[in-house]
Amino acid sequence: MTRIGVSRRKALEAGACALAGAAGLLVTARARAEAGSSTATEEIIRKWYKAWVEKDEGQFEALMTDNFTFTSAAGDDHISRRTFKTQCWDTQAKLIERSDLERVITNGDEAFVKYLCHTTNGKSFRNVEYLRVRGGKVEALECYFGGAGYPSAASKGM
């Protein structure tokens, strides 16, 4: 049998590497567990934007929690589901031709979405939105308007 000599220093370095590797496995396992939630969140988010493009009011309603809130820089401070439907869906959905989801970044039950919206009048605008999902539905949405066309380039014919 061949004997290999290992210094205490090398043994400690090897132990530290093993510990770092084990910690890395735990982070990977946690990320995989969260990815399942993030994947489900992304599916809900994609359905949300699809409902707007397809003007599917039933899907739109089904994807909001009862305590849904909407916030934006246009003075909307946690407005209710009912107010959001009246002020946004009822006035804006008909003006949307399509939305190109440029970035969908999820982490657990939260998402940031950057999209380019094309309107029925041939114009476009870009927004970033933060969405929080609970129980398979959108619970909160914060809209950060892009460009000079907020609150809605679609409704102003821009």
GIZI-V687714 format. One record per residue. N is the residue number from 1. SS is DSSP state (alpha for helix, beta for strand, coil for the rest). NEAR is the number of other ideal C-beta (glycine too) atoms within 8 Angstrom. D_FIRST is the distance of its C-alpha to the first C-alpha in Angstrom with 1 decimal. Layout:
# GIZI-V687714
N;SS;NEAR;D_FIRST
N;SS;NEAR;D_FIRST
This chain:
# GIZI-V687714
1;coil;2;0.0
2;coil;3;3.8
3;coil;4;6.4
4;coil;4;9.7
5;coil;4;12.8
6;coil;6;15.8
7;coil;6;19.2
8;alpha;5;21.5
9;alpha;6;23.8
10;alpha;8;21.3
11;alpha;9;20.5
12;alpha;8;24.2
13;alpha;8;24.9
14;alpha;9;22.5
15;alpha;8;24.3
16;alpha;8;27.6
17;alpha;8;26.8
18;alpha;8;25.8
19;alpha;8;29.0
20;alpha;8;31.1
21;alpha;8;29.7
22;alpha;8;30.6
23;alpha;8;34.0
24;alpha;8;34.5
25;alpha;8;33.9
26;alpha;8;36.5
27;alpha;8;39.0
28;alpha;8;38.4
29;alpha;8;39.0
30;alpha;8;42.1
31;alpha;8;43.4
32;alpha;8;43.0
33;alpha;8;44.9
34;alpha;10;47.6
35;alpha;8;47.7
36;alpha;8;49.1
37;alpha;10;51.9
38;alpha;11;52.4
39;alpha;9;52.6
40;alpha;9;55.3
41;alpha;14;57.1
42;alpha;11;57.2
43;alpha;8;58.7
44;alpha;13;61.4
45;alpha;15;62.1
46;alpha;10;62.5
47;alpha;10;64.8
48;alpha;12;66.8
49;alpha;12;67.5
50;alpha;10;68.2
51;alpha;13;70.8
52;alpha;13;72.6
53;alpha;10;72.7
54;alpha;7;73.8
55;coil;9;76.2
56;coil;8;74.8
57;alpha;9;76.4
58;alpha;6;75.0
59;alpha;11;71.4
60;alpha;14;72.2
61;alpha;8;73.5
62;alpha;7;70.7
63;coil;11;68.1
64;beta;10;69.5
65;beta;10;69.0
66;beta;5;72.2
67;beta;6;71.5
68;beta;14;70.7
69;beta;12;71.7
70;beta;14;72.2
71;beta;11;72.3
72;beta;12;73.2
73;coil;8;74.7
74;coil;7;78.0
75;coil;5;78.8
76;coil;11;77.1
77;coil;5;75.4
78;coil;8;73.6
79;beta;10;76.5
80;beta;8;76.4
81;alpha;11;75.5
82;alpha;6;79.2
83;alpha;9;80.2
84;alpha;14;77.3
85;alpha;11;78.5
86;alpha;8;82.1
87;alpha;9;81.4
88;alpha;10;78.5
89;alpha;11;78.1
90;alpha;8;81.8
91;alpha;10;82.6
92;alpha;12;79.4
93;alpha;12;77.8
94;alpha;7;80.6
95;alpha;11;80.2
96;beta;15;76.5
97;beta;6;75.9
98;beta;7;72.1
99;beta;11;69.2
100;beta;8;66.3
101;beta;10;63.4
102;beta;7;61.7
103;beta;7;59.0
104;beta;10;58.0
105;beta;7;55.4
106;beta;11;54.5
107;beta;7;52.5
108;coil;8;52.8
109;coil;7;56.5
110;beta;11;57.7
111;beta;13;58.5
112;beta;11;59.9
113;beta;13;61.8
114;beta;9;63.3
115;beta;12;65.9
116;beta;9;68.6
117;beta;13;71.6
118;beta;11;74.2
119;beta;13;77.6
120;coil;8;80.3
121;coil;7;82.5
122;coil;5;80.0
123;coil;10;78.6
124;beta;8;75.1
125;beta;16;73.5
126;beta;11;70.0
127;beta;11;68.9
128;beta;10;65.7
129;beta;11;65.5
130;beta;11;63.3
131;beta;14;63.2
132;beta;10;61.9
133;beta;14;61.3
134;beta;8;61.6
135;coil;5;61.4
136;coil;6;61.5
137;beta;12;64.5
138;beta;14;65.4
139;beta;10;66.3
140;beta;12;67.0
141;beta;12;67.6
142;beta;10;68.1
143;beta;12;69.6
144;beta;10;69.3
145;beta;12;71.9
146;coil;9;71.3
147;alpha;8;74.0
148;alpha;3;77.6
149;alpha;10;78.4
150;coil;12;77.5
151;coil;7;78.3
152;coil;11;78.7
153;coil;12;79.2
154;coil;14;79.9
155;coil;9;82.9
156;coil;7;84.4
157;coil;5;84.3
158;coil;7;82.2
